[in-house]
Amino acid sequence: MRNRFDQQLEALNQALIEMGGLIEDAIENAVEALLKKDAGLARKAIALDASVDDKERAIERLCLQLLLQQQPVARDLRTISAALKMITDLERLGDQAADISEITLHLREEPYILNLHRIPQMGKTAIGMVRDSIDAFISRDMDLAHEVIARDDQVDQLFLEVRQDLIDLIREDPAHGSQAMDLLMVAKYMERIGDHATNVAEWVLFAITGVHKTVGDGPRL
């Protein structure tokens, strides 16, 4: 019975890796589409969101099977419960990449009012956070999970810099306001990607310790 359970847990790990890979591709395509004004890449990122949704549903089914059929003990129960929470945040990452791509399709005929060099920096950091949070879950690596959480400060700082640049542009020429709002939304979506990756890492810590920050130092599960 335990061997069967371990095999299903391994299948869960593999499915999470695959979901993470889809999300990395979606974010990369969304950022590159924005920089190159590439409608094809933007549509590819949007299409990947549907694949992410499919993977979320598949993982959810697997988790429910594990819960209903295997009667997991406390540690395994935390692992499965954390995975169910993680995929909700991971699914939102696909949504954010699609949202960025929708804005790209809207802006692709316009010259950009801002050098977008900070956006790919945000994307690179966020992709690393997603990858490492899933690795931390699989390897039960608390140090790596904490590193992911700390990296969110980098994304937040880049967002603040982009926002300030856009505010300055609007002050100089209010005619830039419409595109500035669109680019601010892009930066905000990237900042949210960092937040969701942080949430994933926090659920990794719950899977390992039984404590989540929203619960504080309450009873372990």
C-alpha positions as CSV (number, residue, x, y, z in Angstrom):
1,M,0.0,0.0,0.0
2,R,2.8,2.4,0.9
3,N,4.6,1.7,-2.3
4,R,1.5,2.6,-4.3
5,F,1.1,5.8,-2.2
6,D,4.8,6.8,-2.8
7,Q,4.3,6.3,-6.5
8,Q,1.3,8.6,-6.5
9,L,3.3,11.2,-4.5
10,E,6.0,11.0,-7.2
11,A,3.4,11.5,-9.9
12,L,2.2,14.6,-7.9
13,N,5.8,15.9,-7.9
14,Q,6.2,15.3,-11.6
15,A,2.9,17.1,-12.3
16,L,3.9,20.1,-10.3
17,I,7.2,20.2,-12.2
18,E,5.3,20.1,-15.5
19,M,2.9,22.9,-14.3
20,G,5.8,25.0,-13.3
21,G,7.4,24.5,-16.7
22,L,4.3,25.7,-18.4
23,I,4.2,28.8,-16.2
24,E,7.9,29.5,-16.9
25,D,7.2,29.3,-20.6
26,A,4.1,31.5,-20.3
27,I,6.0,34.2,-18.4
28,E,9.0,34.1,-20.8
29,N,6.7,34.4,-23.8
30,A,4.7,37.2,-22.2
31,V,7.8,39.3,-21.4
32,E,9.5,38.6,-24.8
33,A,6.2,39.4,-26.6
34,L,6.0,42.7,-24.8
35,L,9.6,43.7,-25.6
36,K,9.4,42.7,-29.2
37,K,5.7,43.6,-29.8
38,D,5.3,40.1,-31.0
39,A,1.6,39.2,-31.4
40,G,2.4,35.5,-32.0
41,L,4.3,35.1,-28.8
42,A,1.6,37.0,-26.9
43,R,-1.1,34.7,-28.2
44,K,1.1,31.7,-27.3
45,A,1.4,32.9,-23.7
46,I,-2.4,33.3,-23.6
47,A,-2.9,29.8,-25.0
48,L,-0.5,28.4,-22.4
49,D,-2.9,29.7,-19.7
50,A,-5.4,27.1,-20.8
51,S,-2.8,24.4,-20.4
52,V,-1.9,25.6,-16.9
53,D,-5.6,25.4,-16.0
54,D,-5.8,21.8,-17.3
55,K,-2.8,20.9,-15.3
56,E,-4.3,22.5,-12.2
57,R,-7.4,20.3,-12.6
58,A,-5.4,17.2,-13.1
59,I,-3.3,17.8,-10.0
60,E,-6.4,18.6,-8.0
61,R,-7.9,15.2,-9.0
62,L,-4.7,13.4,-8.0
63,C,-4.6,15.1,-4.6
64,L,-8.2,14.2,-4.0
65,Q,-7.6,10.6,-4.9
66,L,-4.7,10.5,-2.5
67,L,-6.8,12.0,0.3
68,L,-9.8,9.7,-0.3
69,Q,-8.1,6.5,-1.1
70,Q,-4.9,6.4,0.9
71,Q,-5.8,7.9,4.3
72,P,-2.5,9.7,4.6
73,V,-0.7,10.3,7.9
74,A,0.0,13.8,9.2
75,R,3.2,14.6,7.2
76,D,1.7,13.2,4.0
77,L,-1.5,15.1,4.6
78,R,0.4,18.3,4.9
79,T,2.2,17.6,1.6
80,I,-1.1,17.0,-0.2
81,S,-2.9,19.9,1.4
82,A,0.0,22.2,0.5
83,A,0.0,21.0,-3.1
84,L,-3.7,21.9,-3.3
85,K,-3.0,25.4,-2.1
86,M,0.1,25.8,-4.3
87,I,-1.7,25.0,-7.5
88,T,-4.2,27.8,-6.8
89,D,-1.3,30.3,-6.8
90,L,0.4,28.6,-9.7
91,E,-2.8,28.9,-11.8
92,R,-2.9,32.6,-11.0
93,L,0.6,32.9,-12.4
94,G,-0.7,31.7,-15.8
95,D,-3.5,34.2,-15.6
96,Q,-1.0,37.1,-15.0
97,A,1.1,36.1,-18.0
98,A,-2.0,36.1,-20.1
99,D,-3.1,39.5,-18.8
100,I,0.3,40.9,-19.7
101,S,0.0,39.5,-23.2
102,E,-3.5,41.0,-23.7
103,I,-1.9,44.4,-23.0
104,T,0.8,43.7,-25.4
105,L,-1.7,43.0,-28.1
106,H,-3.3,46.3,-27.3
107,L,0.0,48.3,-27.4
108,R,1.9,46.6,-30.2
109,E,1.2,49.4,-32.7
110,E,2.4,52.1,-30.4
111,P,6.0,53.3,-29.7
112,Y,6.8,52.7,-26.1
113,I,7.1,55.8,-23.9
114,L,9.4,54.0,-21.5
115,N,12.5,51.9,-21.6
116,L,11.2,48.5,-20.4
117,H,14.5,47.1,-19.2
118,R,13.2,46.5,-15.7
119,I,10.3,44.3,-16.9
120,P,12.6,41.4,-18.1
121,Q,14.5,41.7,-14.8
122,M,11.2,41.2,-12.9
123,G,10.4,38.3,-15.2
124,K,13.7,36.6,-14.7
125,T,13.5,36.9,-11.0
126,A,9.9,35.7,-10.9
127,I,10.6,32.7,-13.1
128,G,13.5,31.7,-10.8
129,M,11.2,32.0,-7.8
130,V,8.6,29.7,-9.4
131,R,11.2,27.1,-10.3
132,D,12.9,27.2,-6.9
133,S,9.7,27.1,-4.9
134,I,8.6,23.9,-6.7
135,D,12.1,22.4,-6.2
136,A,11.9,23.3,-2.5
137,F,8.6,21.5,-2.2
138,I,10.0,18.3,-3.9
139,S,13.3,18.3,-1.9
140,R,11.7,19.7,1.3
141,D,14.3,22.4,1.4
142,M,13.3,25.0,3.9
143,D,16.4,27.2,3.2
144,L,15.5,27.4,-0.5
145,A,11.9,28.3,0.3
146,H,13.1,31.1,2.5
147,E,15.4,32.3,-0.3
148,V,12.4,32.5,-2.6
149,I,10.4,34.5,-0.2
150,A,13.3,37.0,0.3
151,R,13.6,37.4,-3.4
152,D,10.2,39.0,-3.6
153,D,11.7,42.2,-2.3
154,Q,13.7,42.4,-5.6
155,V,10.5,42.2,-7.6
156,D,8.8,44.8,-5.4
157,Q,11.7,47.2,-5.7
158,L,11.7,47.0,-9.5
159,F,7.9,47.6,-9.5
160,L,8.4,50.7,-7.4
161,E,11.1,52.0,-9.8
162,V,8.8,51.4,-12.9
163,R,5.9,53.1,-11.2
164,Q,8.0,56.2,-10.3
165,D,9.4,56.4,-13.9
166,L,5.8,56.3,-15.2
167,I,4.7,59.0,-12.8
168,D,7.5,61.2,-13.9
169,L,6.6,60.7,-17.5
170,I,2.9,61.7,-16.9
171,R,4.0,64.8,-15.0
172,E,6.2,65.8,-18.0
173,D,3.5,65.1,-20.6
174,P,-0.1,64.1,-19.5
175,A,-0.7,62.8,-23.1
176,H,1.4,59.8,-22.0
177,G,-1.3,58.9,-19.4
178,S,-3.1,56.1,-21.3
179,Q,0.0,54.0,-22.2
180,A,1.5,54.8,-18.8
181,M,-1.5,53.1,-17.2
182,D,-1.2,50.1,-19.4
183,L,2.6,49.7,-18.6
184,L,1.9,50.2,-14.9
185,M,-0.6,47.3,-15.1
186,V,2.1,45.2,-16.8
187,A,4.5,46.0,-13.9
188,K,1.8,45.3,-11.4
189,Y,1.0,41.9,-12.9
190,M,4.7,41.1,-12.7
191,E,4.7,42.2,-9.1
192,R,1.7,39.9,-8.4
193,I,3.6,37.0,-10.1
194,G,6.3,37.5,-7.4
195,D,3.6,37.6,-4.7
196,H,2.1,34.3,-5.9
197,A,5.5,32.6,-6.1
198,T,6.1,33.8,-2.5
199,N,2.8,32.2,-1.5
200,V,3.9,28.9,-3.1
201,A,7.1,29.0,-1.0
202,E,5.1,29.7,2.1
203,W,3.0,26.6,1.5
204,V,6.2,24.7,1.0
205,L,7.2,25.7,4.6
206,F,3.8,24.6,5.8
207,A,4.3,21.2,4.1
208,I,7.6,20.8,6.0
209,T,6.8,22.3,9.4
210,G,3.0,22.2,9.7
211,V,2.9,26.0,10.4
212,H,1.7,28.7,7.9
213,K,2.4,32.3,8.5
214,T,-1.4,33.1,8.4
215,V,-1.8,30.8,11.4
216,G,1.4,32.0,13.1
217,D,2.7,29.7,15.9
218,G,-0.6,27.9,16.3
219,P,-1.0,24.1,16.5
220,R,0.9,22.0,14.0
221,L,-1.0,19.9,11.5
